[in-house]
Amino acid sequence: MALTRLGRLLVVGIVLTLFMVMMSITIQPVPQYSIDEIMDNSETHLGERIHIRGTIVNGTLNDDTLVTLVGIEDTLKVDISGLAIPVGFEEGKMVSVKGVLKIVDDSFVIRADEIQTGCPSKYDPSNSESSN
């Protein structure tokens, strides 16, 4: 049975609509938390993949695989071993990290699987002036 042109368009439209619905159902965004929000409710987030933002504490970024991020009051260690470190990942800078919250040696640690920083040229006035 041959479909008419209108019939084919309807079938394609239905398939595309179903595809878009399935994509929106399977992609569940991870809400971004501050360090303080996570530490206030750390037990409820234990073992979960979380998305946090914080500032890299001065003196914690070295050859070690752990860095410390600070919020307003609390700090949290982040295991960055095995990750490619992005440009702009520097002490004193705000970063965003996704990973699983775990307990290691009686301390909460995020095993990071993704790190994001802001574009350095976007925030550095000396770079924007020289490019004009």
N, CA, C and O atoms as a printed pandas DataFrame, in Angstrom:
     atom_number atom_name residue_name chain_id  residue_number  x_coord  y_coord  z_coord
0              1         N          MET        A               1    0.839   -1.171    0.000
1              2        CA          MET        A               1    0.000    0.000    0.000
2              3         C          MET        A               1    0.885    1.235    0.000
3              4         O          MET        A               1    1.664    1.446    0.929
4              5         N          ALA        A               2    0.773    2.014   -0.992
5              6        CA          ALA        A               2    1.593    3.208   -1.124
6              7         C          ALA        A               2    0.966    4.354   -0.338
7              8         O          ALA        A               2   -0.237    4.606   -0.406
8              9         N          LEU        A               3    1.823    5.032    0.403
9             10        CA          LEU        A               3    1.352    6.182    1.174
10            11         C          LEU        A               3    1.331    7.418    0.293
11            12         O          LEU        A               3    2.180    7.589   -0.582
12            13         N          THR        A               4    0.385    8.244    0.527
13            14        CA          THR        A               4    0.343    9.506   -0.195
14            15         C          THR        A               4    1.407   10.431    0.387
15            16         O          THR        A               4    1.998   10.143    1.428
16            17         N          ARG        A               5    1.630   11.500   -0.275
17            18        CA          ARG        A               5    2.625   12.469    0.202
18            19         C          ARG        A               5    2.261   12.970    1.600
19            20         O          ARG        A               5    3.130   13.088    2.463
20            21         N          LEU        A               6    1.007   13.259    1.819
21            22        CA          LEU        A               6    0.546   13.716    3.130
22            23         C          LEU        A               6    0.759   12.632    4.184
23            24         O          LEU        A               6    1.150   12.927    5.313
24            25         N          GLY        A               7    0.507   11.402    3.819
25            26        CA          GLY        A               7    0.712   10.284    4.737
26            27         C          GLY        A               7    2.171   10.141    5.137
27            28         O          GLY        A               7    2.479    9.915    6.308
28            29         N          ARG        A               8    3.074   10.271    4.161
29            30        CA          ARG        A               8    4.517   10.182    4.454
30            31         C          ARG        A               8    4.953   11.323    5.366
31            32         O          ARG        A               8    5.738   11.114    6.290
32            33         N          LEU        A               9    4.449   12.521    5.111
33            34        CA          LEU        A               9    4.791   13.666    5.958
34            35         C          LEU        A               9    4.296   13.456    7.386
35            36         O          LEU        A               9    4.995   13.791    8.342
36            37         N          LEU        A              10    3.106   12.907    7.531
37            38        CA          LEU        A              10    2.580   12.631    8.866
38            39         C          LEU        A              10    3.432   11.595    9.595
39            40         O          LEU        A              10    3.715   11.754   10.782
40            41         N          VAL        A              11    3.839   10.543    8.901
41            42        CA          VAL        A              11    4.676    9.507    9.518
42            43         C          VAL        A              11    6.007   10.102    9.962
43            44         O          VAL        A              11    6.454    9.850   11.081
44            45         N          VAL        A              12    6.641   10.884    9.102
45            46        CA          VAL        A              12    7.918   11.514    9.448
46            47         C          VAL        A              12    7.730   12.477   10.619
47            48         O          VAL        A              12    8.561   12.514   11.526
48            49         N          GLY        A              13    6.660   13.246   10.610
49            50        CA          GLY        A              13    6.391   14.179   11.704
50            51         C          GLY        A              13    6.183   13.469   13.026
51            52         O          GLY        A              13    6.683   13.916   14.058
52            53         N          ILE        A              14    5.451   12.368   13.005
53            54        CA          ILE        A              14    5.220   11.600   14.231
54            55         C          ILE        A              14    6.515   10.995   14.738
55            56         O          ILE        A              14    6.784   11.030   15.938
56            57         N          VAL        A              15    7.318   10.444   13.848
57            58        CA          VAL        A              15    8.603    9.852   14.251
58            59         C          VAL        A              15    9.511   10.917   14.857
59            60         O          VAL        A              15   10.123   10.675   15.897
60            61         N          LEU        A              16    9.611   12.075   14.242
61            62        CA          LEU        A              16   10.449   13.151   14.779
62            63         C          LEU        A              16    9.934   13.639   16.130
63            64         O          LEU        A              16   10.723   13.910   17.035
64            65         N          THR        A              17    8.631   13.749   16.267
65            66        CA          THR        A              17    8.055   14.169   17.548
66            67         C          THR        A              17    8.367   13.156   18.639
67            68         O          THR        A              17    8.764   13.536   19.741
68            69         N          LEU        A              18    8.192   11.873   18.347
69            70        CA          LEU        A              18    8.520   10.830   19.321
70            71         C          LEU        A              18    9.999   10.861   19.688
71            72         O          LEU        A              18   10.358   10.684   20.852
72            73         N          PHE        A              19   10.850   11.083   18.700
73            74        CA          PHE        A              19   12.288   11.164   18.950
74            75         C          PHE        A              19   12.607   12.322   19.897
75            76         O          PHE        A              19   13.393   12.159   20.830
76            77         N          MET        A              20   12.012   13.473   19.666
77            78        CA          MET        A              20   12.261   14.639   20.519
78            79         C          MET        A              20   11.745   14.402   21.941
79            80         O          MET        A              20   12.396   14.795   22.908
80            81         N          VAL        A              21   10.593   13.769   22.071
81            82        CA          VAL        A              21   10.048   13.465   23.396
82            83         C          VAL        A              21   10.974   12.505   24.130
83            84         O          VAL        A              21   11.252   12.699   25.313
84            85         N          MET        A              22   11.452   11.480   23.450
85            86        CA          MET        A              22   12.363   10.515   24.075
86            87         C          MET        A              22   13.668   11.187   24.500
87            88         O          MET        A              22   14.197   10.887   25.570
88            89         N          MET        A              23   14.184   12.084   23.682
89            90        CA          MET        A              23   15.416   12.799   24.029
90            91         C          MET        A              23   15.210   13.659   25.270
91            92         O          MET        A              23   16.086   13.706   26.134
92            93         N          SER        A              24   14.097   14.326   25.376
93            94        CA          SER        A              24   13.865   15.191   26.534
94            95         C          SER        A              24   13.628   14.385   27.806
95            96         O          SER        A              24   13.922   14.865   28.901
96            97         N          ILE        A              25   13.108   13.186   27.681
97            98        CA          ILE        A              25   12.889   12.339   28.854
98            99         C          ILE        A              25   14.201   11.762   29.359
99           100         O          ILE        A              25   14.417   11.705   30.569
100          101         N          THR        A              26   15.084   11.332   28.462
101          102        CA          THR        A              26   16.320   10.667   28.876
102          103         C          THR        A              26   17.374   11.634   29.384
103          104         O          THR        A              26   18.255   11.229   30.142
104          105         N          ILE        A              27   17.314   12.887   28.995
105          106        CA          ILE        A              27   18.301   13.865   29.446
106          107         C          ILE        A              27   17.755   14.554   30.687
107          108         O          ILE        A              27   16.837   15.370   30.608
108          109         N          GLN        A              28   18.327   14.218   31.821
109          110        CA          GLN        A              28   17.906   14.845   33.064
110          111         C          GLN        A              28   19.038   15.745   33.546
111          112         O          GLN        A              28   20.092   15.250   33.945
112          113         N          PRO        A              29   18.833   17.047   33.515
113          114        CA          PRO        A              29   19.906   17.944   33.930
114          115         C          PRO        A              29   20.225   17.778   35.415
115          116         O          PRO        A              29   19.341   17.534   36.236
116          117         N          VAL        A              30   21.496   17.916   35.733
117          118        CA          VAL        A              30   21.947   17.844   37.118
118          119         C          VAL        A              30   21.980   19.273   37.648
119          120         O          VAL        A              30   22.715   20.103   37.113
120          121         N          PRO        A              31   21.199   19.583   38.692
121          122        CA          PRO        A              31   21.205   20.955   39.208
122          123         C          PRO        A              31   22.559   21.316   39.812
123          124         O          PRO        A              31   23.237   20.465   40.387
124          125         N          GLN        A              32   22.945   22.575   39.676
125          126        CA          GLN        A              32   24.226   23.025   40.212
126          127         C          GLN        A              32   24.031   23.546   41.635
127          128         O          GLN        A              32   23.141   24.354   41.902
128          129         N          TYR        A              33   24.889   23.061   42.545
129          130        CA          TYR        A              33   24.839   23.448   43.948
130          131         C          TYR        A              33   26.105   24.199   44.326
131          132         O          TYR        A              33   27.135   24.089   43.661
132          133         N          SER        A              34   26.010   24.962   45.402
133          134        CA          SER        A              34   27.208   25.566   45.982
134          135         C          SER        A              34   27.827   24.553   46.941
135          136         O          SER        A              34   27.183   23.574   47.318
136          137         N          ILE        A              35   29.068   24.788   47.333
137          138        CA          ILE        A              35   29.748   23.916   48.295
138          139         C          ILE        A              35   28.945   23.865   49.598
139          140         O          ILE        A              35   28.763   22.793   50.176
140          141         N          ASP        A              36   28.470   25.011   50.053
141          142        CA          ASP        A              36   27.738   25.074   51.318
142          143         C          ASP        A              36   26.431   24.279   51.269
143          144         O          ASP        A              36   26.072   23.626   52.249
144          145         N          GLU        A              37   25.721   24.327   50.144
145          146        CA          GLU        A              37   24.485   23.554   50.012
146          147         C          GLU        A              37   24.762   22.055   50.100
147          148         O          GLU        A              37   24.007   21.315   50.731
148          149         N          ILE        A              38   25.837   21.617   49.474
149          150        CA          ILE        A              38   26.186   20.190   49.512
150          151         C          ILE        A              38   26.600   19.779   50.913
151          152         O          ILE        A              38   26.165   18.736   51.402
152          153         N          MET        A              39   27.429   20.573   51.566
153          154        CA          MET        A              39   27.911   20.196   52.894
154          155         C          MET        A              39   26.798   20.243   53.940
155          156         O          MET        A              39   26.843   19.495   54.917
156          157         N          ASP        A              40   25.808   21.104   53.754
157          158        CA          ASP        A              40   24.672   21.149   54.678
158          159         C          ASP        A              40   23.815   19.886   54.583
159          160         O          ASP        A              40   23.178   19.491   55.560
160          161         N          ASN        A              41   23.800   19.254   53.408
161          162        CA          ASN        A              41   22.996   18.045   53.179
162          163         C          ASN        A              41   23.851   16.932   52.584
163          164         O          ASN        A              41   23.393   16.209   51.699
164          165         N          SER        A              42   25.074   16.788   53.052
165          166        CA          SER        A              42   26.024   15.861   52.438
166          167         C          SER        A              42   25.551   14.414   52.458
167          168         O          SER        A              42   25.789   13.678   51.501
168          169         N          GLU        A              43   24.891   13.996   53.522
169          170        CA          GLU        A              43   24.442   12.602   53.618
170          171         C          GLU        A              43   23.411   12.267   52.537
171          172         O          GLU        A              43   23.386   11.144   52.033
172          173         N          THR        A              44   22.569   13.225   52.180
173          174        CA          THR        A              44   21.542   12.949   51.173
174          175         C          THR        A              44   22.130   12.868   49.769
175          176         O          THR        A              44   21.528   12.260   48.884
176          177         N          HIS        A              45   23.294   13.470   49.553
177          178        CA          HIS        A              45   23.923   13.465   48.229
178          179         C          HIS        A              45   25.006   12.398   48.092
179          180         O          HIS        A              45   25.580   12.241   47.014
180          181         N          LEU        A              46   25.288   11.672   49.154
181          182        CA          LEU        A              46   26.344   10.662   49.139
182          183         C          LEU        A              46   26.048    9.603   48.078
183          184         O          LEU        A              46   24.963    9.024   48.053
184          185         N          GLY        A              47   27.018    9.360   47.208
185          186        CA          GLY        A              47   26.868    8.375   46.142
186          187         C          GLY        A              47   26.179    8.900   44.900
187          188         O          GLY        A              47   26.071    8.180   43.907
188          189         N          GLU        A              48   25.710   10.136   44.932
189          190        CA          GLU        A              48   25.034   10.737   43.783
190          191         C          GLU        A              48   26.022   11.512   42.919
191          192         O          GLU        A              48   27.056   11.982   43.394
192          193         N          ARG        A              49   25.677   11.633   41.639
193          194        CA          ARG        A              49   26.434   12.511   40.753
194          195         C          ARG        A              49   25.893   13.915   40.973
195          196         O          ARG        A              49   24.699   14.166   40.810
196          197         N          ILE        A              50   26.785   14.828   41.346
197          198        CA          ILE        A              50   26.379   16.197   41.649
198          199         C          ILE        A              50   27.169   17.180   40.803
199          200         O          ILE        A              50   28.208   16.847   40.233
200          201         N          HIS        A              51   26.657   18.385   40.737
201          202        CA          HIS        A              51   27.279   19.476   39.980
202          203         C          HIS        A              51   27.462   20.628   40.963
203          204         O          HIS        A              51   26.483   21.179   41.467
204          205         N          ILE        A              52   28.712   20.990   41.235
205          206        CA          ILE        A              52   28.982   22.043   42.214
206          207         C          ILE        A              52   29.802   23.161   41.595
207          208         O          ILE        A              52   30.423   23.003   40.544
208          209         N          ARG        A              53   29.783   24.284   42.275
209          210        CA          ARG        A              53   30.659   25.393   41.903
210          211         C          ARG        A              53   31.354   25.867   43.172
211          212         O          ARG        A              53   30.778   25.854   44.260
212          213         N          GLY        A              54   32.588   26.281   43.008
213          214        CA          GLY        A              54   33.354   26.781   44.138
214          215         C          GLY        A              54   34.656   27.382   43.653
215          216         O          GLY        A              54   34.981   27.314   42.467
216          217         N          THR        A              55   35.393   27.968   44.568
217          218        CA          THR        A              55   36.660   28.618   44.251
218          219         C          THR        A              55   37.803   27.726   44.706
219          220         O          THR        A              55   37.768   27.176   45.807
220          221         N          ILE        A              56   38.820   27.584   43.855
221          222        CA          ILE        A              56   39.978   26.756   44.191
222          223         C          ILE        A              56   40.787   27.459   45.275
223          224         O          ILE        A              56   41.207   28.603   45.104
224          225         N          VAL        A              57   41.004   26.763   46.396
225          226        CA          VAL        A              57   41.727   27.323   47.537
226          227         C          VAL        A              57   43.204   27.465   47.179
227          228         O          VAL        A              57   43.806   26.545   46.627
228          229         N          ASN        A              58   43.784   28.629   47.498
229          230        CA          ASN        A              58   45.209   28.866   47.255
230          231         C          ASN        A              58   46.042   27.840   48.006
231          232         O          ASN        A              58   45.771   27.532   49.167
232          233         N          GLY        A              59   47.056   27.314   47.334
233          234        CA          GLY        A              59   47.964   26.348   47.936
234          235         C          GLY        A              59   47.526   24.900   47.793
235          236         O          GLY        A              59   48.245   24.000   48.228
236          237         N          THR        A              60   46.358   24.649   47.191
237          238        CA          THR        A              60   45.904   23.262   47.058
238          239         C          THR        A              60   46.086   22.700   45.657
239          240         O          THR        A              60   45.914   21.499   45.448
240          241         N          LEU        A              61   46.428   23.540   44.701
241          242        CA          LEU        A              61   46.614   23.069   43.331
242          243         C          LEU        A              61   48.101   22.837   43.098
243          244         O          LEU        A              61   48.872   23.775   42.897
244          245         N          ASN        A              62   48.479   21.578   43.129
245          246        CA          ASN        A              62   49.873   21.207   42.878
246          247         C          ASN        A              62   49.876   19.894   42.117
247          248         O          ASN        A              62   48.924   19.604   41.392
248          249         N          ASP        A              63   50.916   19.099   42.264
249          250        CA          ASP        A              63   50.993   17.834   41.542
250          251         C          ASP        A              63   50.070   16.768   42.125
251          252         O          ASP        A              63   49.918   15.696   41.539
252          253         N          ASP        A              64   49.456   17.051   43.265
253          254        CA          ASP        A              64   48.548   16.102   43.899
254          255         C          ASP        A              64   47.277   15.969   43.059
255          256         O          ASP        A              64   46.976   16.827   42.230
256          257         N          THR        A              65   46.548   14.898   43.282
257          258        CA          THR        A              65   45.315   14.683   42.529
258          259         C          THR        A              65   44.094   15.259   43.229
259          260         O          THR        A              65   42.981   15.160   42.713
260          261         N          LEU        A              66   44.287   15.858   44.394
261          262        CA          LEU        A              66   43.183   16.475   45.129
262          263         C          LEU        A              66   43.353   17.986   45.171
263          264         O          LEU        A              66   44.449   18.492   45.416
264          265         N          VAL        A              67   42.264   18.699   44.930
265          266        CA          VAL        A              67   42.239   20.146   45.140
266          267         C          VAL        A              67   41.096   20.428   46.103
267          268         O          VAL        A              67   40.192   19.608   46.265
268          269         N          THR        A              68   41.140   21.571   46.727
269          270        CA          THR        A              68   40.084   21.952   47.658
270          271         C          THR        A              68   39.327   23.136   47.089
271          272         O          THR        A              68   39.918   24.128   46.662
272          273         N          LEU        A              69   38.006   23.013   47.091
273          274        CA          LEU        A              69   37.142   24.111   46.675
274          275         C          LEU        A              69   36.482   24.691   47.910
275          276         O          LEU        A              69   36.167   23.971   48.858
276          277         N          VAL        A              70   36.278   25.993   47.891
277          278        CA          VAL        A              70   35.661   26.669   49.030
278          279         C          VAL        A              70   34.390   27.369   48.559
279          280         O          VAL        A              70   34.314   27.903   47.452
280          281         N          GLY        A              71   33.397   27.343   49.447
281          282        CA          GLY        A              71   32.170   28.101   49.228
282          283         C          GLY        A              71   32.227   29.338   50.097
283          284         O          GLY        A              71   33.273   29.978   50.195
284          285         N          ILE        A              72   31.129   29.680   50.721
285          286        CA          ILE        A              72   31.114   30.824   51.628
286          287         C          ILE        A              72   31.715   30.432   52.967
287          288         O          ILE        A              72   32.534   31.164   53.522
288          289         N          GLU        A              73   31.307   29.267   53.492
289          290        CA          GLU        A              73   31.806   28.813   54.789
290          291         C          GLU        A              73   32.528   27.473   54.724
291          292         O          GLU        A              73   33.497   27.260   55.453
292          293         N          ASP        A              74   32.074   26.571   53.867
293          294        CA          ASP        A              74   32.581   25.199   53.845
294          295         C          ASP        A              74   33.574   24.969   52.719
295          296         O          ASP        A              74   33.629   25.718   51.744
296          297         N          THR        A              75   34.367   23.896   52.887
297          298        CA          THR        A              75   35.293   23.462   51.846
298          299         C          THR        A              75   34.973   22.022   51.485
299          300         O          THR        A              75   34.343   21.302   52.259
300          301         N          LEU        A              76   35.411   21.608   50.300
301          302        CA          LEU        A              76   35.190   20.253   49.823
302          303         C          LEU        A              76   36.356   19.860   48.934
303          304         O          LEU        A              76   36.768   20.624   48.061
304          305         N          LYS        A              77   36.886   18.662   49.160
305          306        CA          LYS        A              77   37.991   18.174   48.333
306          307         C          LYS        A              77   37.434   17.563   47.058
307          308         O          LYS        A              77   36.363   16.956   47.048
308          309         N          VAL        A              78   38.197   17.741   45.979
309          310        CA          VAL        A              78   37.805   17.218   44.677
310          311         C          VAL        A              78   38.964   16.408   44.122
311          312         O          VAL        A              78   40.083   16.907   44.009
312          313         N          ASP        A              79   38.692   15.153   43.777
313          314        CA          ASP        A              79   39.685   14.271   43.165
314          315         C          ASP        A              79   39.645   14.498   41.659
315          316         O          ASP        A              79   38.656   14.172   41.002
316          317         N          ILE        A              80   40.731   15.063   41.113
317          318        CA          ILE        A              80   40.787   15.388   39.689
318          319         C          ILE        A              80   41.709   14.449   38.928
319          320         O          ILE        A              80   42.087   14.740   37.793
320          321         N          SER        A              81   42.077   13.324   39.538
321          322        CA          SER        A              81   43.008   12.400   38.890
322          323         C          SER        A              81   42.412   11.863   37.591
323          324         O          SER        A              81   41.232   11.519   37.523
324          325         N          GLY        A              82   43.247   11.801   36.577
325          326        CA          GLY        A              82   42.840   11.256   35.293
326          327         C          GLY        A              82   42.084   12.210   34.397
327          328         O          GLY        A              82   41.676   11.827   33.300
328          329         N          LEU        A              83   41.885   13.439   34.832
329          330        CA          LEU        A              83   41.154   14.405   34.013
330          331         C          LEU        A              83   42.106   15.352   33.302
331          332         O          LEU        A              83   43.178   15.674   33.815
332          333         N          ALA        A              84   41.710   15.789   32.130
333          334        CA          ALA        A              84   42.443   16.849   31.446
334          335         C          ALA        A              84   42.059   18.158   32.129
335          336         O          ALA        A              84   40.878   18.483   32.247
336          337         N          ILE        A              85   43.055   18.896   32.574
337          338        CA          ILE        A              85   42.799   20.145   33.290
338          339         C          ILE        A              85   42.591   21.263   32.266
339          340         O          ILE        A              85   43.469   21.509   31.439
340          341         N          PRO        A              86   41.442   21.943   32.309
341          342        CA          PRO        A              86   41.160   22.983   31.321
342          343         C          PRO        A              86   41.941   24.269   31.587
343          344         O          PRO        A              86   42.426   24.508   32.692
344          345         N          VAL        A              87   42.044   25.077   30.556
345          346        CA          VAL        A              87   42.661   26.393   30.679
346          347         C          VAL        A              87   41.825   27.208   31.662
347          348         O          VAL        A              87   40.595   27.163   31.623
348          349         N          GLY        A              88   42.484   27.942   32.531
349          350        CA          GLY        A              88   41.776   28.758   33.507
350          351         C          GLY        A              88   41.552   28.064   34.836
351          352         O          GLY        A              88   40.985   28.656   35.754
352          353         N          PHE        A              89   41.990   26.812   34.954
353          354        CA          PHE        A              89   41.868   26.078   36.219
354          355         C          PHE        A              89   43.048   26.484   37.075
355          356         O          PHE        A              89   44.108   25.859   37.031
356          357         N          GLU        A              90   42.854   27.548   37.863
357          358        CA          GLU        A              90   43.929   28.142   38.653
358          359         C          GLU        A              90   43.426   28.445   40.056
359          360         O          GLU        A              90   42.225   28.576   40.288
360          361         N          GLU        A              91   44.366   28.552   40.982
361          362        CA          GLU        A              91   44.020   28.886   42.362
362          363         C          GLU        A              91   43.314   30.237   42.407
363          364         O          GLU        A              91   43.692   31.172   41.701
364          365         N          GLY        A              92   42.296   30.325   43.237
365          366        CA          GLY        A              92   41.542   31.561   43.379
366          367         C          GLY        A              92   40.459   31.759   42.338
367          368         O          GLY        A              92   39.735   32.753   42.390
368          369         N          LYS        A              93   40.327   30.837   41.392
369          370        CA          LYS        A              93   39.323   30.965   40.326
370          371         C          LYS        A              93   38.085   30.128   40.644
371          372         O          LYS        A              93   38.179   29.071   41.268
372          373         N          MET        A              94   36.937   30.614   40.212
373          374        CA          MET        A              94   35.672   29.887   40.356
374          375         C          MET        A              94   35.606   28.819   39.268
375          376         O          MET        A              94   35.858   29.097   38.096
376          377         N          VAL        A              95   35.264   27.596   39.668
377          378        CA          VAL        A              95   35.135   26.490   38.725
378          379         C          VAL        A              95   33.831   25.746   38.991
379          380         O          VAL        A              95   33.207   25.886   40.043
380          381         N          SER        A              96   33.454   24.966   38.016
381          382        CA          SER        A              96   32.276   24.111   38.113
382          383         C          SER        A              96   32.743   22.673   37.920
383          384         O          SER        A              96   33.496   22.379   36.992
384          385         N          VAL        A              97   32.293   21.779   38.799
385          386        CA          VAL        A              97   32.752   20.389   38.778
386          387         C          VAL        A              97   31.543   19.467   38.832
387          388         O          VAL        A              97   30.607   19.696   39.599
388          389         N          LYS        A              98   31.572   18.415   38.005
389          390        CA          LYS        A              98   30.563   17.357   38.079
390          391         C          LYS        A              98   31.269   16.079   38.489
391          392         O          LYS        A              98   32.361   15.781   38.004
392          393         N          GLY        A              99   30.644   15.322   39.383
393          394        CA          GLY        A              99   31.222   14.064   39.822
394          395         C          GLY        A              99   30.375   13.433   40.907
395          396         O          GLY        A              99   29.295   13.921   41.242
396          397         N          VAL        A             100   30.889   12.327   41.455
397          398        CA          VAL        A             100   30.164   11.562   42.472
398          399         C          VAL        A             100   30.730   11.890   43.848
399          400         O          VAL        A             100   31.945   11.880   44.049
400          401         N          LEU        A             101   29.840   12.179   44.790
401          402        CA          LEU        A             101   30.235   12.488   46.163
402          403         C          LEU        A             101   30.471   11.186   46.920
403          404         O          LEU        A             101   29.596   10.323   46.985
404          405         N          LYS        A             102   31.675   11.059   47.495
405          406        CA          LYS        A             102   32.060    9.855   48.232
406          407         C          LYS        A             102   32.687   10.247   49.558
407          408         O          LYS        A             102   32.992   11.416   49.794
408          409         N          ILE        A             103   32.877    9.257   50.422
409          410        CA          ILE        A             103   33.634    9.455   51.657
410          411         C          ILE        A             103   34.962    8.733   51.502
411          412         O          ILE        A             103   35.003    7.537   51.215
412          413         N          VAL        A             104   36.057    9.480   51.695
413          414        CA          VAL        A             104   37.405    8.922   51.635
414          415         C          VAL        A             104   38.132    9.377   52.893
415          416         O          VAL        A             104   38.239   10.576   53.149
416          417         N          ASP        A             105   38.629    8.432   53.674
417          418        CA          ASP        A             105   39.330    8.738   54.932
418          419         C          ASP        A             105   38.518    9.683   55.821
419          420         O          ASP        A             105   39.046   10.675   56.323
420          421         N          ASP        A             106   37.258    9.377   56.010
421          422        CA          ASP        A             106   36.343   10.147   56.862
422          423         C          ASP        A             106   36.112   11.579   56.391
423          424         O          ASP        A             106   35.688   12.425   57.179
424          425         N          SER        A             107   36.384   11.862   55.119
425          426        CA          SER        A             107   36.127   13.187   54.551
426          427         C          SER        A             107   35.300   13.031   53.281
427          428         O          SER        A             107   35.426   12.041   52.561
428          429         N          PHE        A             108   34.462   14.013   53.019
429          430        CA          PHE        A             108   33.696   14.003   51.776
430          431         C          PHE        A             108   34.598   14.466   50.638
431          432         O          PHE        A             108   35.294   15.476   50.746
432          433         N          VAL        A             109   34.571   13.702   49.541
433          434        CA          VAL        A             109   35.384   13.991   48.362
434          435         C          VAL        A             109   34.509   13.775   47.132
435          436         O          VAL        A             109   33.734   12.821   47.066
436          437         N          ILE        A             110   34.643   14.667   46.168
437          438        CA          ILE        A             110   33.968   14.465   44.891
438          439         C          ILE        A             110   34.971   13.857   43.928
439          440         O          ILE        A             110   36.050   14.409   43.713
440          441         N          ARG        A             111   34.615   12.719   43.350
441          442        CA          ARG        A             111   35.430   12.105   42.297
442          443         C          ARG        A             111   34.951   12.729   40.994
443          444         O          ARG        A             111   33.937   12.320   40.429
444          445         N          ALA        A             112   35.702   13.736   40.523
445          446        CA          ALA        A             112   35.273   14.540   39.376
446          447         C          ALA        A             112   35.380   13.756   38.075
447          448         O          ALA        A             112   36.327   12.999   37.863
448          449         N          ASP        A             113   34.392   13.952   37.211
449          450        CA          ASP        A             113   34.467   13.406   35.859
450          451         C          ASP        A             113   34.361   14.512   34.809
451          452         O          ASP        A             113   34.489   14.257   33.611
452          453         N          GLU        A             114   34.125   15.742   35.271
453          454        CA          GLU        A             114   34.053   16.884   34.356
454          455         C          GLU        A             114   34.376   18.163   35.117
455          456         O          GLU        A             114   33.885   18.382   36.225
456          457         N          ILE        A             115   35.208   19.004   34.508
457          458        CA          ILE        A             115   35.574   20.299   35.092
458          459         C          ILE        A             115   35.308   21.373   34.048
459          460         O          ILE        A             115   35.645   21.208   32.875
460          461         N          GLN        A             116   34.701   22.474   34.481
461          462        CA          GLN        A             116   34.468   23.605   33.585
462          463         C          GLN        A             116   34.997   24.874   34.232
463          464         O          GLN        A             116   34.831   25.106   35.429
464          465         N          THR        A             117   35.630   25.679   33.412
465          466        CA          THR        A             117   36.075   26.995   33.859
466          467         C          THR        A             117   35.504   28.023   32.899
467          468         O          THR        A             117   35.049   27.684   31.807
468          469         N          GLY        A             118   35.532   29.279   33.313
469          470        CA          GLY        A             118   35.122   30.339   32.405
470          471         C          GLY        A             118   36.231   30.600   31.401
471          472         O          GLY        A             118   37.388   30.262   31.647
472          473         N          CYS        A             119   35.886   31.193   30.286
473          474        CA          CYS        A             119   36.880   31.559   29.285
474          475         C          CYS        A             119   37.743   32.677   29.861
475          476         O          CYS        A             119   37.218   33.737   30.204
476          477         N          PRO        A             120   39.072   32.463   29.976
477          478        CA          PRO        A             120   39.915   33.477   30.605
478          479         C          PRO        A             120   39.864   34.829   29.903
479          480         O          PRO        A             120   39.886   35.866   30.567
480          481         N          SER        A             121   39.796   34.837   28.579
481          482        CA          SER        A             121   39.793   36.111   27.867
482          483         C          SER        A             121   38.497   36.877   28.116
483          484         O          SER        A             121   38.464   38.101   27.987
484          485         N          LYS        A             122   37.438   36.167   28.470
485          486        CA          LYS        A             122   36.158   36.822   28.732
486          487         C          LYS        A             122   36.213   37.667   29.999
487          488         O          LYS        A             122   35.529   38.685   30.103
488          489         N          TYR        A             123   37.031   37.239   30.965
489          490        CA          TYR        A             123   37.083   37.919   32.251
490          491         C          TYR        A             123   38.339   38.758   32.453
491          492         O          TYR        A             123   38.418   39.520   33.416
492          493         N          ASP        A             124   39.304   38.635   31.580
493          494        CA          ASP        A             124   40.567   39.344   31.730
494          495         C          ASP        A             124   40.539   40.598   30.859
495          496         O          ASP        A             124   40.612   40.490   29.635
496          497         N          PRO        A             125   40.433   41.795   31.463
497          498        CA          PRO        A             125   40.328   43.017   30.670
498          499         C          PRO        A             125   41.554   43.270   29.802
499          500         O          PRO        A             125   41.435   43.895   28.748
500          501         N          SER        A             126   42.729   42.803   30.216
501          502        CA          SER        A             126   43.928   43.045   29.410
502          503         C          SER        A             126   43.860   42.294   28.090
503          504         O          SER        A             126   44.377   42.781   27.085
504          505         N          ASN        A             127   43.230   41.112   28.067
505          506        CA          ASN        A             127   43.092   40.358   26.826
506          507         C          ASN        A             127   42.089   41.006   25.884
507          508         O          ASN        A             127   42.311   41.028   24.673
508          509         N          SER        A             128   40.996   41.531   26.411
509          510        CA          SER        A             128   39.977   42.118   25.551
510          511         C          SER        A             128   40.448   43.440   24.958
511          512         O          SER        A             128   40.047   43.783   23.846
512          513         N          GLU        A             129   41.290   44.193   25.671
513          514        CA          GLU        A             129   41.789   45.462   25.145
514          515         C          GLU        A             129   42.790   45.233   24.027
515          516         O          GLU        A             129   42.814   45.984   23.051
516          517         N          SER        A             130   43.627   44.193   24.160
517          518        CA          SER        A             130   44.654   43.961   23.156
518          519         C          SER        A             130   44.084   43.368   21.880
519          520         O          SER        A             130   44.713   43.460   20.827
520          521         N          SER        A             131   42.883   42.749   21.953
521          522        CA          SER        A             131   42.317   42.139   20.760
522          523         C          SER        A             131   41.541   43.135   19.914
523          524         O          SER        A             131   41.146   42.804   18.796
524          525         N          ASN        A             132   41.309   44.353   20.416
525          526        CA          ASN        A             132   40.556   45.363   19.660
526          527         C          ASN        A             132   41.427   46.094   18.710
527          528         O          ASN        A             132   40.955   46.978   17.995
